[in-house]
Amino acid sequence: MKNRLAEIRREKGIKQDELALAMEVTRQTIGSIENGRYNPSITLAFKLATYFDRRIEDIFIYEGDEHDA
């Protein structure tokens, strides 16, 4: 799943370690989400959306796959 987390985080001037502390996860988790190597739990996705005052859909882009038709 693609996401705009890094872009949004940088716009707010927040470092990965600061966001990780606020989300109660590791900096590596934030980096993995930003790089698309890890999809967050729905709980973490909601926490991120709330933290940035955005909708989940504003941060995470679901592209689906060919089996969704």
FIFI-236081 format. One record per residue (C-alpha): residue number from 1; residue in one letter; x, y, z. Coordinates in nm, 4 decimals. Example, Ala and Ser with C-alpha at 12.3 -4.5 7.8 and 13.67 -1.06 7.14 Angstrom:
! residues 2
<1; 'A'; <1.2300; -0.4500; 0.7800>>
<2; 'S'; <1.3670; -0.1060; 0.7140>>
//
This chain:
! residues 69
<1; 'M'; <0.0000; 0.0000; 0.0000>>
<2; 'K'; <0.1381; 0.3388; -0.0953>>
<3; 'N'; <0.1278; 0.6254; 0.1498>>
<4; 'R'; <0.2077; 0.9922; 0.1931>>
<5; 'L'; <0.3330; 0.9590; 0.5506>>
<6; 'A'; <0.6883; 1.0845; 0.4867>>
<7; 'E'; <0.5589; 1.3811; 0.2866>>
<8; 'I'; <0.3047; 1.4788; 0.5521>>
<9; 'R'; <0.5547; 1.4266; 0.8340>>
<10; 'R'; <0.8139; 1.6493; 0.6622>>
<11; 'E'; <0.5518; 1.9199; 0.5926>>
<12; 'K'; <0.4924; 1.9375; 0.9688>>
<13; 'G'; <0.8667; 1.9403; 1.0464>>
<14; 'I'; <0.8468; 1.6213; 1.2510>>
<15; 'K'; <1.1344; 1.3715; 1.2645>>
<16; 'Q'; <1.0782; 0.9972; 1.2391>>
<17; 'D'; <1.1881; 0.9428; 1.5985>>
<18; 'E'; <0.9478; 1.2102; 1.7247>>
<19; 'L'; <0.6576; 1.0509; 1.5397>>
<20; 'A'; <0.7598; 0.7057; 1.6602>>
<21; 'L'; <0.7571; 0.8267; 2.0215>>
<22; 'A'; <0.4114; 0.9823; 1.9783>>
<23; 'M'; <0.2792; 0.6610; 1.8157>>
<24; 'E'; <0.4509; 0.4336; 2.0697>>
<25; 'V'; <0.6369; 0.2415; 1.7993>>
<26; 'T'; <1.0010; 0.2302; 1.6909>>
<27; 'R'; <1.1608; 0.4682; 1.4441>>
<28; 'Q'; <1.2243; 0.1617; 1.2267>>
<29; 'T'; <0.8482; 0.0976; 1.2140>>
<30; 'I'; <0.7850; 0.4521; 1.0908>>
<31; 'G'; <1.0610; 0.4129; 0.8300>>
<32; 'S'; <0.9205; 0.0801; 0.7150>>
<33; 'I'; <0.5714; 0.2271; 0.6775>>
<34; 'E'; <0.7058; 0.5252; 0.4837>>
<35; 'N'; <0.9026; 0.2967; 0.2509>>
<36; 'G'; <0.6047; 0.0689; 0.1891>>
<37; 'R'; <0.7685; -0.2332; 0.3513>>
<38; 'Y'; <0.5103; -0.2504; 0.6296>>
<39; 'N'; <0.1377; -0.1786; 0.6382>>
<40; 'P'; <0.0259; -0.0454; 0.9751>>
<41; 'S'; <-0.2517; -0.1970; 1.1811>>
<42; 'I'; <-0.5853; -0.0195; 1.1534>>
<43; 'T'; <-0.5286; 0.1122; 1.5061>>
<44; 'L'; <-0.1941; 0.2663; 1.4112>>
<45; 'A'; <-0.3413; 0.4067; 1.0890>>
<46; 'F'; <-0.6156; 0.5780; 1.2932>>
<47; 'K'; <-0.3582; 0.7118; 1.5407>>
<48; 'L'; <-0.1504; 0.8558; 1.2569>>
<49; 'A'; <-0.4551; 1.0139; 1.0942>>
<50; 'T'; <-0.5644; 1.1664; 1.4242>>
<51; 'Y'; <-0.2130; 1.2912; 1.5000>>
<52; 'F'; <-0.1920; 1.4722; 1.1662>>
<53; 'D'; <-0.5605; 1.5764; 1.1687>>
<54; 'R'; <-0.6170; 1.3942; 0.8395>>
<55; 'R'; <-0.8378; 1.1150; 0.7138>>
<56; 'I'; <-0.6772; 0.7732; 0.6780>>
<57; 'E'; <-0.7429; 0.7999; 0.3024>>
<58; 'D'; <-0.5360; 1.1210; 0.2941>>
<59; 'I'; <-0.2319; 0.9294; 0.4193>>
<60; 'F'; <-0.2737; 0.5761; 0.2856>>
<61; 'I'; <-0.3565; 0.4992; -0.0772>>
<62; 'Y'; <-0.5195; 0.1620; -0.1370>>
<63; 'E'; <-0.4540; 0.0503; -0.4906>>
<64; 'G'; <-0.6161; -0.2908; -0.4757>>
<65; 'D'; <-0.5147; -0.5628; -0.7130>>
<66; 'E'; <-0.6495; -0.7393; -1.0160>>
<67; 'H'; <-0.8458; -0.9817; -0.7937>>
<68; 'D'; <-1.0666; -0.7034; -0.6493>>
<69; 'A'; <-1.2863; -0.6687; -0.9603>>
//
